[in-house]
Amino acid sequence: MVSALAAAETLTFNELKAVLGATDGNLSVHARKLEEAGYVTCTKSFDGRRPRTEYRLSPSGRRELGRYVNHMEALIRVTRDTLGR
C-alpha cells in the first residue's frame, strides 16, 4: 500500500484494492494500522451519494519508505558481495 501511494498523489479505497488484489477487510485493517502509525492519511467524502475514501502517503510515511528502501538496498549489496566471493 505504501509503495502504491508513493507512486500516486492519492488513491481511492477501490483503486488500492484493485492494485493490491486485497479484500475489503484486509485493506481496511492495513490502512487503519498505517493511518494510526502516521504513515497514511485518509479523507472521506461523497461522490454524489456514494462514499469515497482516499488515501495519501504522509511526509512521515514517505521518509520511512525511503529509510526502508535504503536499508533493503544495503542488504542487497552485502548479499551480492557475499555471493560474488
PDB file with SEQRES, HELIX, SHEET and CRYST1 records, atoms N, CA, C and O in Angstrom:
SEQRES   1 A   85  MET VAL SER ALA LEU ALA ALA ALA GLU THR LEU THR PHE          
SEQRES   2 A   85  ASN GLU LEU LYS ALA VAL LEU GLY ALA THR ASP GLY ASN          
SEQRES   3 A   85  LEU SER VAL HIS ALA ARG LYS LEU GLU GLU ALA GLY TYR          
SEQRES   4 A   85  VAL THR CYS THR LYS SER PHE ASP GLY ARG ARG PRO ARG          
SEQRES   5 A   85  THR GLU TYR ARG LEU SER PRO SER GLY ARG ARG GLU LEU          
SEQRES   6 A   85  GLY ARG TYR VAL ASN HIS MET GLU ALA LEU ILE ARG VAL          
SEQRES   7 A   85  THR ARG ASP THR LEU GLY ARG                                  
HELIX    1 AA1 VAL A    2  ALA A    6  1                                   5    
HELIX    2 AA2 PHE A   13  LEU A   20  1                                   8    
HELIX    3 AA3 ASP A   24  GLU A   36  1                                  13    
HELIX    4 AA4 PRO A   59  LEU A   83  1                                  25    
SHEET    1 AA1 3 LEU A  11  THR A  12  0                                        
SHEET    2 AA1 3 ARG A  50  LEU A  57 -1                                        
SHEET    3 AA1 3 VAL A  40  ASP A  47 -1                                        
CRYST1    1.000    1.000    1.000  90.00  90.00  90.00 P 1           1          
ATOM      1  N   MET A   1       0.831  -1.187   0.000  1.00  0.00           N  
ATOM      2  CA  MET A   1       0.000   0.000   0.000  1.00  0.00           C  
ATOM      3  C   MET A   1       0.874   1.248   0.000  1.00  0.00           C  
ATOM      4  O   MET A   1       0.599   2.204  -0.725  1.00  0.00           O  
ATOM      5  N   VAL A   2       1.917   1.238   0.806  1.00  0.00           N  
ATOM      6  CA  VAL A   2       2.804   2.400   0.890  1.00  0.00           C  
ATOM      7  C   VAL A   2       3.491   2.631  -0.457  1.00  0.00           C  
ATOM      8  O   VAL A   2       3.575   3.769  -0.919  1.00  0.00           O  
ATOM      9  N   SER A   3       3.972   1.586  -1.075  1.00  0.00           N  
ATOM     10  CA  SER A   3       4.635   1.731  -2.379  1.00  0.00           C  
ATOM     11  C   SER A   3       3.672   2.241  -3.442  1.00  0.00           C  
ATOM     12  O   SER A   3       4.040   3.077  -4.267  1.00  0.00           O  
ATOM     13  N   ALA A   4       2.460   1.748  -3.426  1.00  0.00           N  
ATOM     14  CA  ALA A   4       1.459   2.205  -4.397  1.00  0.00           C  
ATOM     15  C   ALA A   4       1.170   3.683  -4.191  1.00  0.00           C  
ATOM     16  O   ALA A   4       1.052   4.435  -5.158  1.00  0.00           O  
ATOM     17  N   LEU A   5       1.054   4.105  -2.934  1.00  0.00           N  
ATOM     18  CA  LEU A   5       0.779   5.516  -2.646  1.00  0.00           C  
ATOM     19  C   LEU A   5       1.980   6.405  -2.948  1.00  0.00           C  
ATOM     20  O   LEU A   5       1.811   7.592  -3.231  1.00  0.00           O  
ATOM     21  N   ALA A   6       3.176   5.855  -2.893  1.00  0.00           N  
ATOM     22  CA  ALA A   6       4.364   6.642  -3.228  1.00  0.00           C  
ATOM     23  C   ALA A   6       4.389   6.979  -4.715  1.00  0.00           C  
ATOM     24  O   ALA A   6       4.991   7.972  -5.122  1.00  0.00           O  
ATOM     25  N   ALA A   7       3.735   6.151  -5.521  1.00  0.00           N  
ATOM     26  CA  ALA A   7       3.734   6.348  -6.968  1.00  0.00           C  
ATOM     27  C   ALA A   7       2.571   7.209  -7.451  1.00  0.00           C  
ATOM     28  O   ALA A   7       2.510   7.564  -8.628  1.00  0.00           O  
ATOM     29  N   ALA A   8       1.650   7.547  -6.554  1.00  0.00           N  
ATOM     30  CA  ALA A   8       0.480   8.347  -6.935  1.00  0.00           C  
ATOM     31  C   ALA A   8       0.202   9.358  -5.825  1.00  0.00           C  
ATOM     32  O   ALA A   8       0.472   9.094  -4.653  1.00  0.00           O  
ATOM     33  N   GLU A   9      -0.330  10.495  -6.196  1.00  0.00           N  
ATOM     34  CA  GLU A   9      -0.630  11.504  -5.169  1.00  0.00           C  
ATOM     35  C   GLU A   9      -1.689  10.995  -4.202  1.00  0.00           C  
ATOM     36  O   GLU A   9      -1.519  11.092  -2.987  1.00  0.00           O  
ATOM     37  N   THR A  10      -2.779  10.453  -4.733  1.00  0.00           N  
ATOM     38  CA  THR A  10      -3.817   9.833  -3.913  1.00  0.00           C  
ATOM     39  C   THR A  10      -4.360   8.620  -4.646  1.00  0.00           C  
ATOM     40  O   THR A  10      -4.294   8.532  -5.872  1.00  0.00           O  
ATOM     41  N   LEU A  11      -4.894   7.693  -3.876  1.00  0.00           N  
ATOM     42  CA  LEU A  11      -5.602   6.537  -4.445  1.00  0.00           C  
ATOM     43  C   LEU A  11      -6.843   6.300  -3.598  1.00  0.00           C  
ATOM     44  O   LEU A  11      -6.814   6.441  -2.376  1.00  0.00           O  
ATOM     45  N   THR A  12      -7.929   5.941  -4.264  1.00  0.00           N  
ATOM     46  CA  THR A  12      -9.149   5.621  -3.539  1.00  0.00           C  
ATOM     47  C   THR A  12      -9.041   4.207  -2.977  1.00  0.00           C  
ATOM     48  O   THR A  12      -8.162   3.430  -3.351  1.00  0.00           O  
ATOM     49  N   PHE A  13      -9.949   3.904  -2.081  1.00  0.00           N  
ATOM     50  CA  PHE A  13     -10.008   2.565  -1.497  1.00  0.00           C  
ATOM     51  C   PHE A  13     -10.127   1.522  -2.606  1.00  0.00           C  
ATOM     52  O   PHE A  13      -9.410   0.521  -2.596  1.00  0.00           O  
ATOM     53  N   ASN A  14     -11.028   1.753  -3.560  1.00  0.00           N  
ATOM     54  CA  ASN A  14     -11.235   0.773  -4.631  1.00  0.00           C  
ATOM     55  C   ASN A  14     -10.029   0.667  -5.554  1.00  0.00           C  
ATOM     56  O   ASN A  14      -9.723  -0.420  -6.045  1.00  0.00           O  
ATOM     57  N   GLU A  15      -9.339   1.783  -5.799  1.00  0.00           N  
ATOM     58  CA  GLU A  15      -8.125   1.719  -6.625  1.00  0.00           C  
ATOM     59  C   GLU A  15      -7.047   0.906  -5.922  1.00  0.00           C  
ATOM     60  O   GLU A  15      -6.390   0.071  -6.544  1.00  0.00           O  
ATOM     61  N   LEU A  16      -6.864   1.147  -4.631  1.00  0.00           N  
ATOM     62  CA  LEU A  16      -5.876   0.370  -3.871  1.00  0.00           C  
ATOM     63  C   LEU A  16      -6.248  -1.105  -3.840  1.00  0.00           C  
ATOM     64  O   LEU A  16      -5.391  -1.976  -3.993  1.00  0.00           O  
ATOM     65  N   LYS A  17      -7.511  -1.372  -3.644  1.00  0.00           N  
ATOM     66  CA  LYS A  17      -7.985  -2.757  -3.615  1.00  0.00           C  
ATOM     67  C   LYS A  17      -7.644  -3.471  -4.922  1.00  0.00           C  
ATOM     68  O   LYS A  17      -7.199  -4.618  -4.912  1.00  0.00           O  
ATOM     69  N   ALA A  18      -7.855  -2.786  -6.040  1.00  0.00           N  
ATOM     70  CA  ALA A  18      -7.564  -3.384  -7.351  1.00  0.00           C  
ATOM     71  C   ALA A  18      -6.060  -3.566  -7.550  1.00  0.00           C  
ATOM     72  O   ALA A  18      -5.620  -4.619  -8.011  1.00  0.00           O  
ATOM     73  N   VAL A  19      -5.282  -2.562  -7.212  1.00  0.00           N  
ATOM     74  CA  VAL A  19      -3.826  -2.626  -7.399  1.00  0.00           C  
ATOM     75  C   VAL A  19      -3.218  -3.741  -6.551  1.00  0.00           C  
ATOM     76  O   VAL A  19      -2.339  -4.473  -7.006  1.00  0.00           O  
ATOM     77  N   LEU A  20      -3.694  -3.859  -5.322  1.00  0.00           N  
ATOM     78  CA  LEU A  20      -3.103  -4.812  -4.384  1.00  0.00           C  
ATOM     79  C   LEU A  20      -3.740  -6.196  -4.445  1.00  0.00           C  
ATOM     80  O   LEU A  20      -3.172  -7.162  -3.935  1.00  0.00           O  
ATOM     81  N   GLY A  21      -4.908  -6.301  -5.060  1.00  0.00           N  
ATOM     82  CA  GLY A  21      -5.611  -7.576  -5.079  1.00  0.00           C  
ATOM     83  C   GLY A  21      -6.061  -7.976  -3.680  1.00  0.00           C  
ATOM     84  O   GLY A  21      -6.091  -9.160  -3.344  1.00  0.00           O  
ATOM     85  N   ALA A  22      -6.409  -6.985  -2.868  1.00  0.00           N  
ATOM     86  CA  ALA A  22      -6.779  -7.217  -1.472  1.00  0.00           C  
ATOM     87  C   ALA A  22      -8.294  -7.286  -1.315  1.00  0.00           C  
ATOM     88  O   ALA A  22      -9.048  -6.790  -2.151  1.00  0.00           O  
ATOM     89  N   THR A  23      -8.715  -7.908  -0.233  1.00  0.00           N  
ATOM     90  CA  THR A  23     -10.130  -7.901   0.112  1.00  0.00           C  
ATOM     91  C   THR A  23     -10.447  -6.602   0.845  1.00  0.00           C  
ATOM     92  O   THR A  23      -9.541  -5.908   1.307  1.00  0.00           O  
ATOM     93  N   ASP A  24     -11.726  -6.276   0.951  1.00  0.00           N  
ATOM     94  CA  ASP A  24     -12.136  -5.077   1.689  1.00  0.00           C  
ATOM     95  C   ASP A  24     -11.602  -5.108   3.121  1.00  0.00           C  
ATOM     96  O   ASP A  24     -11.023  -4.134   3.602  1.00  0.00           O  
ATOM     97  N   GLY A  25     -11.805  -6.239   3.788  1.00  0.00           N  
ATOM     98  CA  GLY A  25     -11.396  -6.356   5.183  1.00  0.00           C  
ATOM     99  C   GLY A  25      -9.897  -6.246   5.367  1.00  0.00           C  
ATOM    100  O   GLY A  25      -9.426  -5.553   6.268  1.00  0.00           O  
ATOM    101  N   ASN A  26      -9.143  -6.930   4.511  1.00  0.00           N  
ATOM    102  CA  ASN A  26      -7.688  -6.900   4.598  1.00  0.00           C  
ATOM    103  C   ASN A  26      -7.163  -5.493   4.378  1.00  0.00           C  
ATOM    104  O   ASN A  26      -6.313  -5.021   5.133  1.00  0.00           O  
ATOM    105  N   LEU A  27      -7.661  -4.824   3.357  1.00  0.00           N  
ATOM    106  CA  LEU A  27      -7.206  -3.467   3.061  1.00  0.00           C  
ATOM    107  C   LEU A  27      -7.589  -2.509   4.179  1.00  0.00           C  
ATOM    108  O   LEU A  27      -6.796  -1.641   4.545  1.00  0.00           O  
ATOM    109  N   SER A  28      -8.781  -2.650   4.722  1.00  0.00           N  
ATOM    110  CA  SER A  28      -9.224  -1.782   5.811  1.00  0.00           C  
ATOM    111  C   SER A  28      -8.309  -1.892   7.025  1.00  0.00           C  
ATOM    112  O   SER A  28      -7.939  -0.881   7.622  1.00  0.00           O  
ATOM    113  N   VAL A  29      -7.947  -3.114   7.387  1.00  0.00           N  
ATOM    114  CA  VAL A  29      -7.073  -3.324   8.545  1.00  0.00           C  
ATOM    115  C   VAL A  29      -5.705  -2.712   8.298  1.00  0.00           C  
ATOM    116  O   VAL A  29      -5.177  -2.021   9.169  1.00  0.00           O  
ATOM    117  N   HIS A  30      -5.121  -2.949   7.137  1.00  0.00           N  
ATOM    118  CA  HIS A  30      -3.797  -2.395   6.825  1.00  0.00           C  
ATOM    119  C   HIS A  30      -3.838  -0.870   6.782  1.00  0.00           C  
ATOM    120  O   HIS A  30      -2.947  -0.203   7.309  1.00  0.00           O  
ATOM    121  N   ALA A  31      -4.863  -0.331   6.161  1.00  0.00           N  
ATOM    122  CA  ALA A  31      -4.986   1.123   6.058  1.00  0.00           C  
ATOM    123  C   ALA A  31      -5.100   1.747   7.450  1.00  0.00           C  
ATOM    124  O   ALA A  31      -4.479   2.774   7.725  1.00  0.00           O  
ATOM    125  N   ARG A  32      -5.882   1.134   8.313  1.00  0.00           N  
ATOM    126  CA  ARG A  32      -6.050   1.665   9.668  1.00  0.00           C  
ATOM    127  C   ARG A  32      -4.736   1.644  10.431  1.00  0.00           C  
ATOM    128  O   ARG A  32      -4.408   2.608  11.123  1.00  0.00           O  
ATOM    129  N   LYS A  33      -3.981   0.563  10.317  1.00  0.00           N  
ATOM    130  CA  LYS A  33      -2.688   0.456  11.006  1.00  0.00           C  
ATOM    131  C   LYS A  33      -1.707   1.518  10.492  1.00  0.00           C  
ATOM    132  O   LYS A  33      -0.999   2.150  11.276  1.00  0.00           O  
ATOM    133  N   LEU A  34      -1.676   1.703   9.178  1.00  0.00           N  
ATOM    134  CA  LEU A  34      -0.770   2.712   8.612  1.00  0.00           C  
ATOM    135  C   LEU A  34      -1.206   4.122   8.991  1.00  0.00           C  
ATOM    136  O   LEU A  34      -0.373   5.005   9.194  1.00  0.00           O  
ATOM    137  N   GLU A  35      -2.504   4.325   9.082  1.00  0.00           N  
ATOM    138  CA  GLU A  35      -3.020   5.633   9.497  1.00  0.00           C  
ATOM    139  C   GLU A  35      -2.678   5.896  10.965  1.00  0.00           C  
ATOM    140  O   GLU A  35      -2.266   7.002  11.316  1.00  0.00           O  
ATOM    141  N   GLU A  36      -2.844   4.892  11.818  1.00  0.00           N  
ATOM    142  CA  GLU A  36      -2.502   5.030  13.237  1.00  0.00           C  
ATOM    143  C   GLU A  36      -1.014   5.315  13.429  1.00  0.00           C  
ATOM    144  O   GLU A  36      -0.636   6.037  14.351  1.00  0.00           O  
ATOM    145  N   ALA A  37      -0.173   4.754  12.568  1.00  0.00           N  
ATOM    146  CA  ALA A  37       1.270   4.982  12.644  1.00  0.00           C  
ATOM    147  C   ALA A  37       1.660   6.352  12.086  1.00  0.00           C  
ATOM    148  O   ALA A  37       2.795   6.795  12.263  1.00  0.00           O  
ATOM    149  N   GLY A  38       0.724   7.019  11.416  1.00  0.00           N  
ATOM    150  CA  GLY A  38       1.007   8.333  10.849  1.00  0.00           C  
ATOM    151  C   GLY A  38       1.639   8.283   9.468  1.00  0.00           C  
ATOM    152  O   GLY A  38       2.134   9.299   8.980  1.00  0.00           O  
ATOM    153  N   TYR A  39       1.632   7.123   8.836  1.00  0.00           N  
ATOM    154  CA  TYR A  39       2.260   6.973   7.515  1.00  0.00           C  
ATOM    155  C   TYR A  39       1.313   7.299   6.371  1.00  0.00           C  
ATOM    156  O   TYR A  39       1.754   7.626   5.269  1.00  0.00           O  
ATOM    157  N   VAL A  40       0.019   7.213   6.628  1.00  0.00           N  
ATOM    158  CA  VAL A  40      -1.005   7.403   5.601  1.00  0.00           C  
ATOM    159  C   VAL A  40      -2.086   8.316   6.164  1.00  0.00           C  
ATOM    160  O   VAL A  40      -2.429   8.233   7.344  1.00  0.00           O  
ATOM    161  N   THR A  41      -2.618   9.185   5.314  1.00  0.00           N  
ATOM    162  CA  THR A  41      -3.783   9.978   5.709  1.00  0.00           C  
ATOM    163  C   THR A  41      -4.987   9.503   4.908  1.00  0.00           C  
ATOM    164  O   THR A  41      -4.863   9.040   3.774  1.00  0.00           O  
ATOM    165  N   CYS A  42      -6.139   9.632   5.523  1.00  0.00           N  
ATOM    166  CA  CYS A  42      -7.379   9.162   4.924  1.00  0.00           C  
ATOM    167  C   CYS A  42      -8.372  10.315   4.890  1.00  0.00           C  
ATOM    168  O   CYS A  42      -8.575  11.001   5.892  1.00  0.00           O  
ATOM    169  N   THR A  43      -8.991  10.523   3.730  1.00  0.00           N  
ATOM    170  CA  THR A  43     -10.015  11.552   3.576  1.00  0.00           C  
ATOM    171  C   THR A  43     -11.285  10.883   3.085  1.00  0.00           C  
ATOM    172  O   THR A  43     -11.286  10.180   2.074  1.00  0.00           O  
ATOM    173  N   LYS A  44     -12.367  11.112   3.816  1.00  0.00           N  
ATOM    174  CA  LYS A  44     -13.660  10.528   3.430  1.00  0.00           C  
ATOM    175  C   LYS A  44     -14.565  11.642   2.943  1.00  0.00           C  
ATOM    176  O   LYS A  44     -14.660  12.707   3.553  1.00  0.00           O  
ATOM    177  N   SER A  45     -15.231  11.369   1.821  1.00  0.00           N  
ATOM    178  CA  SER A  45     -16.164  12.338   1.238  1.00  0.00           C  
ATOM    179  C   SER A  45     -17.245  11.559   0.499  1.00  0.00           C  
ATOM    180  O   SER A  45     -17.330  10.334   0.594  1.00  0.00           O  
ATOM    181  N   PHE A  46     -18.055  12.288  -0.229  1.00  0.00           N  
ATOM    182  CA  PHE A  46     -19.087  11.641  -1.041  1.00  0.00           C  
ATOM    183  C   PHE A  46     -18.940  12.089  -2.479  1.00  0.00           C  
ATOM    184  O   PHE A  46     -18.655  13.254  -2.755  1.00  0.00           O  
ATOM    185  N   ASP A  47     -19.136  11.158  -3.388  1.00  0.00           N  
ATOM    186  CA  ASP A  47     -19.192  11.428  -4.820  1.00  0.00           C  
ATOM    187  C   ASP A  47     -20.654  11.209  -5.201  1.00  0.00           C  
ATOM    188  O   ASP A  47     -21.064  10.101  -5.549  1.00  0.00           O  
ATOM    189  N   GLY A  48     -21.424  12.284  -5.128  1.00  0.00           N  
ATOM    190  CA  GLY A  48     -22.874  12.146  -5.242  1.00  0.00           C  
ATOM    191  C   GLY A  48     -23.378  11.502  -3.961  1.00  0.00           C  
ATOM    192  O   GLY A  48     -23.216  12.061  -2.876  1.00  0.00           O  
ATOM    193  N   ARG A  49     -23.979  10.348  -4.080  1.00  0.00           N  
ATOM    194  CA  ARG A  49     -24.456   9.622  -2.895  1.00  0.00           C  
ATOM    195  C   ARG A  49     -23.503   8.517  -2.467  1.00  0.00           C  
ATOM    196  O   ARG A  49     -23.723   7.854  -1.453  1.00  0.00           O  
ATOM    197  N   ARG A  50     -22.451   8.324  -3.239  1.00  0.00           N  
ATOM    198  CA  ARG A  50     -21.522   7.222  -2.953  1.00  0.00           C  
ATOM    199  C   ARG A  50     -20.373   7.697  -2.074  1.00  0.00           C  
ATOM    200  O   ARG A  50     -19.761   8.728  -2.353  1.00  0.00           O  
ATOM    201  N   PRO A  51     -20.076   6.950  -1.014  1.00  0.00           N  
ATOM    202  CA  PRO A  51     -18.929   7.314  -0.182  1.00  0.00           C  
ATOM    203  C   PRO A  51     -17.632   7.139  -0.963  1.00  0.00           C  
ATOM    204  O   PRO A  51     -17.497   6.222  -1.774  1.00  0.00           O  
ATOM    205  N   ARG A  52     -16.694   8.021  -0.707  1.00  0.00           N  
ATOM    206  CA  ARG A  52     -15.392   7.979  -1.389  1.00  0.00           C  
ATOM    207  C   ARG A  52     -14.304   8.129  -0.332  1.00  0.00           C  
ATOM    208  O   ARG A  52     -14.265   9.125   0.391  1.00  0.00           O  
ATOM    209  N   THR A  53     -13.429   7.147  -0.244  1.00  0.00           N  
ATOM    210  CA  THR A  53     -12.320   7.176   0.709  1.00  0.00           C  
ATOM    211  C   THR A  53     -11.027   7.259  -0.087  1.00  0.00           C  
ATOM    212  O   THR A  53     -10.746   6.410  -0.934  1.00  0.00           O  
ATOM    213  N   GLU A  54     -10.247   8.293   0.198  1.00  0.00           N  
ATOM    214  CA  GLU A  54      -8.970   8.490  -0.493  1.00  0.00           C  
ATOM    215  C   GLU A  54      -7.831   8.413   0.512  1.00  0.00           C  
ATOM    216  O   GLU A  54      -7.948   8.862   1.652  1.00  0.00           O  
ATOM    217  N   TYR A  55      -6.733   7.835   0.061  1.00  0.00           N  
ATOM    218  CA  TYR A  55      -5.537   7.705   0.887  1.00  0.00           C  
ATOM    219  C   TYR A  55      -4.391   8.448   0.236  1.00  0.00           C  
ATOM    220  O   TYR A  55      -4.288   8.536  -0.987  1.00  0.00           O  
ATOM    221  N   ARG A  56      -3.527   8.984   1.096  1.00  0.00           N  
ATOM    222  CA  ARG A  56      -2.348   9.722   0.653  1.00  0.00           C  
ATOM    223  C   ARG A  56      -1.196   9.338   1.578  1.00  0.00           C  
ATOM    224  O   ARG A  56      -1.395   9.150   2.778  1.00  0.00           O  
ATOM    225  N   LEU A  57      -0.019   9.226   1.031  1.00  0.00           N  
ATOM    226  CA  LEU A  57       1.164   8.952   1.835  1.00  0.00           C  
ATOM    227  C   LEU A  57       1.560  10.241   2.552  1.00  0.00           C  
ATOM    228  O   LEU A  57       1.699  11.287   1.918  1.00  0.00           O  
ATOM    229  N   SER A  58       1.738  10.171   3.852  1.00  0.00           N  
ATOM    230  CA  SER A  58       2.108  11.359   4.625  1.00  0.00           C  
ATOM    231  C   SER A  58       3.606  11.621   4.471  1.00  0.00           C  
ATOM    232  O   SER A  58       4.337  10.734   4.032  1.00  0.00           O  
ATOM    233  N   PRO A  59       4.077  12.816   4.822  1.00  0.00           N  
ATOM    234  CA  PRO A  59       5.527  13.079   4.781  1.00  0.00           C  
ATOM    235  C   PRO A  59       6.313  12.068   5.631  1.00  0.00           C  
ATOM    236  O   PRO A  59       7.395  11.633   5.237  1.00  0.00           O  
ATOM    237  N   SER A  60       5.774  11.704   6.776  1.00  0.00           N  
ATOM    238  CA  SER A  60       6.416  10.706   7.630  1.00  0.00           C  
ATOM    239  C   SER A  60       6.468   9.347   6.935  1.00  0.00           C  
ATOM    240  O   SER A  60       7.479   8.648   7.002  1.00  0.00           O  
ATOM    241  N   GLY A  61       5.385   8.982   6.274  1.00  0.00           N  
ATOM    242  CA  GLY A  61       5.344   7.721   5.538  1.00  0.00           C  
ATOM    243  C   GLY A  61       6.342   7.697   4.394  1.00  0.00           C  
ATOM    244  O   GLY A  61       6.970   6.671   4.132  1.00  0.00           O  
ATOM    245  N   ARG A  62       6.487   8.815   3.720  1.00  0.00           N  
ATOM    246  CA  ARG A  62       7.453   8.924   2.621  1.00  0.00           C  
ATOM    247  C   ARG A  62       8.885   8.777   3.151  1.00  0.00           C  
ATOM    248  O   ARG A  62       9.708   8.088   2.550  1.00  0.00           O  
ATOM    249  N   ARG A  63       9.171   9.433   4.282  1.00  0.00           N  
ATOM    250  CA  ARG A  63      10.504   9.322   4.894  1.00  0.00           C  
ATOM    251  C   ARG A  63      10.805   7.881   5.295  1.00  0.00           C  
ATOM    252  O   ARG A  63      11.888   7.365   5.020  1.00  0.00           O  
ATOM    253  N   GLU A  64       9.837   7.237   5.948  1.00  0.00           N  
ATOM    254  CA  GLU A  64      10.044   5.859   6.396  1.00  0.00           C  
ATOM    255  C   GLU A  64      10.200   4.896   5.228  1.00  0.00           C  
ATOM    256  O   GLU A  64      10.986   3.952   5.305  1.00  0.00           O  
ATOM    257  N   LEU A  65       9.466   5.122   4.156  1.00  0.00           N  
ATOM    258  CA  LEU A  65       9.632   4.282   2.963  1.00  0.00           C  
ATOM    259  C   LEU A  65      11.050   4.458   2.419  1.00  0.00           C  
ATOM    260  O   LEU A  65      11.691   3.479   2.039  1.00  0.00           O  
ATOM    261  N   GLY A  66      11.539   5.686   2.378  1.00  0.00           N  
ATOM    262  CA  GLY A  66      12.907   5.942   1.921  1.00  0.00           C  
ATOM    263  C   GLY A  66      13.928   5.226   2.784  1.00  0.00           C  
ATOM    264  O   GLY A  66      14.886   4.648   2.270  1.00  0.00           O  
ATOM    265  N   ARG A  67      13.727   5.262   4.097  1.00  0.00           N  
ATOM    266  CA  ARG A  67      14.648   4.554   5.005  1.00  0.00           C  
ATOM    267  C   ARG A  67      14.600   3.054   4.760  1.00  0.00           C  
ATOM    268  O   ARG A  67      15.638   2.392   4.756  1.00  0.00           O  
ATOM    269  N   TYR A  68      13.408   2.515   4.555  1.00  0.00           N  
ATOM    270  CA  TYR A  68      13.250   1.087   4.296  1.00  0.00           C  
ATOM    271  C   TYR A  68      13.951   0.688   2.994  1.00  0.00           C  
ATOM    272  O   TYR A  68      14.659  -0.318   2.948  1.00  0.00           O  
ATOM    273  N   VAL A  69      13.751   1.480   1.944  1.00  0.00           N  
ATOM    274  CA  VAL A  69      14.375   1.179   0.652  1.00  0.00           C  
ATOM    275  C   VAL A  69      15.901   1.228   0.782  1.00  0.00           C  
ATOM    276  O   VAL A  69      16.596   0.357   0.258  1.00  0.00           O  
ATOM    277  N   ASN A  70      16.418   2.238   1.475  1.00  0.00           N  
ATOM    278  CA  ASN A  70      17.869   2.331   1.679  1.00  0.00           C  
ATOM    279  C   ASN A  70      18.398   1.111   2.431  1.00  0.00           C  
ATOM    280  O   ASN A  70      19.452   0.574   2.088  1.00  0.00           O  
ATOM    281  N   HIS A  71      17.676   0.680   3.444  1.00  0.00           N  
ATOM    282  CA  HIS A  71      18.078  -0.494   4.219  1.00  0.00           C  
ATOM    283  C   HIS A  71      18.084  -1.746   3.336  1.00  0.00           C  
ATOM    284  O   HIS A  71      19.024  -2.540   3.384  1.00  0.00           O  
ATOM    285  N   MET A  72      17.041  -1.915   2.540  1.00  0.00           N  
ATOM    286  CA  MET A  72      16.972  -3.084   1.664  1.00  0.00           C  
ATOM    287  C   MET A  72      18.081  -3.060   0.615  1.00  0.00           C  
ATOM    288  O   MET A  72      18.650  -4.102   0.291  1.00  0.00           O  
ATOM    289  N   GLU A  73      18.392  -1.868   0.079  1.00  0.00           N  
ATOM    290  CA  GLU A  73      19.484  -1.762  -0.896  1.00  0.00           C  
ATOM    291  C   GLU A  73      20.817  -2.144  -0.255  1.00  0.00           C  
ATOM    292  O   GLU A  73      21.644  -2.790  -0.898  1.00  0.00           O  
ATOM    293  N   ALA A  74      21.036  -1.756   0.997  1.00  0.00           N  
ATOM    294  CA  ALA A  74      22.271  -2.125   1.695  1.00  0.00           C  
ATOM    295  C   ALA A  74      22.345  -3.637   1.881  1.00  0.00           C  
ATOM    296  O   ALA A  74      23.405  -4.233   1.689  1.00  0.00           O  
ATOM    297  N   LEU A  75      21.230  -4.260   2.251  1.00  0.00           N  
ATOM    298  CA  LEU A  75      21.213  -5.724   2.394  1.00  0.00           C  
ATOM    299  C   LEU A  75      21.490  -6.418   1.069  1.00  0.00           C  
ATOM    300  O   LEU A  75      22.192  -7.428   1.032  1.00  0.00           O  
ATOM    301  N   ILE A  76      20.949  -5.888  -0.007  1.00  0.00           N  
ATOM    302  CA  ILE A  76      21.182  -6.474  -1.332  1.00  0.00           C  
ATOM    303  C   ILE A  76      22.656  -6.361  -1.708  1.00  0.00           C  
ATOM    304  O   ILE A  76      23.235  -7.307  -2.242  1.00  0.00           O  
ATOM    305  N   ARG A  77      23.269  -5.200  -1.431  1.00  0.00           N  
ATOM    306  CA  ARG A  77      24.697  -5.031  -1.730  1.00  0.00           C  
ATOM    307  C   ARG A  77      25.539  -6.046  -0.975  1.00  0.00           C  
ATOM    308  O   ARG A  77      26.435  -6.660  -1.555  1.00  0.00           O  
ATOM    309  N   VAL A  78      25.264  -6.228   0.305  1.00  0.00           N  
ATOM    310  CA  VAL A  78      26.018  -7.180   1.125  1.00  0.00           C  
ATOM    311  C   VAL A  78      25.817  -8.592   0.594  1.00  0.00           C  
ATOM    312  O   VAL A  78      26.770  -9.368   0.514  1.00  0.00           O  
ATOM    313  N   THR A  79      24.603  -8.925   0.235  1.00  0.00           N  
ATOM    314  CA  THR A  79      24.316 -10.261  -0.291  1.00  0.00           C  
ATOM    315  C   THR A  79      25.049 -10.483  -1.612  1.00  0.00           C  
ATOM    316  O   THR A  79      25.630 -11.547  -1.830  1.00  0.00           O  
ATOM    317  N   ARG A  80      25.023  -9.485  -2.490  1.00  0.00           N  
ATOM    318  CA  ARG A  80      25.734  -9.623  -3.777  1.00  0.00           C  
ATOM    319  C   ARG A  80      27.232  -9.794  -3.552  1.00  0.00           C  
ATOM    320  O   ARG A  80      27.879 -10.618  -4.198  1.00  0.00           O  
ATOM    321  N   ASP A  81      27.776  -9.001  -2.624  1.00  0.00           N  
ATOM    322  CA  ASP A  81      29.210  -9.125  -2.320  1.00  0.00           C  
ATOM    323  C   ASP A  81      29.539 -10.510  -1.792  1.00  0.00           C  
ATOM    324  O   ASP A  81      30.564 -11.089  -2.152  1.00  0.00           O  
ATOM    325  N   THR A  82      28.684 -11.033  -0.951  1.00  0.00           N  
ATOM    326  CA  THR A  82      28.904 -12.365  -0.370  1.00  0.00           C  
ATOM    327  C   THR A  82      28.803 -13.440  -1.443  1.00  0.00           C  
ATOM    328  O   THR A  82      29.599 -14.379  -1.447  1.00  0.00           O  
ATOM    329  N   LEU A  83      27.844 -13.322  -2.346  1.00  0.00           N  
ATOM    330  CA  LEU A  83      27.679 -14.313  -3.402  1.00  0.00           C  
ATOM    331  C   LEU A  83      28.790 -14.247  -4.429  1.00  0.00           C  
ATOM    332  O   LEU A  83      29.104 -15.243  -5.081  1.00  0.00           O  
ATOM    333  N   GLY A  84      29.386 -13.073  -4.572  1.00  0.00           N  
ATOM    334  CA  GLY A  84      30.439 -12.902  -5.561  1.00  0.00           C  
ATOM    335  C   GLY A  84      31.771 -13.449  -5.137  1.00  0.00           C  
ATOM    336  O   GLY A  84      32.700 -13.478  -5.945  1.00  0.00           O  
ATOM    337  N   ARG A  85      31.906 -13.881  -3.914  1.00  0.00           N  
ATOM    338  CA  ARG A  85      33.195 -14.404  -3.399  1.00  0.00           C  
ATOM    339  C   ARG A  85      33.485 -15.780  -3.905  1.00  0.00           C  
ATOM    340  O   ARG A  85      34.520 -16.356  -3.568  1.00  0.00           O  
TER     341      ARG A  85                                                      
END                                                                             
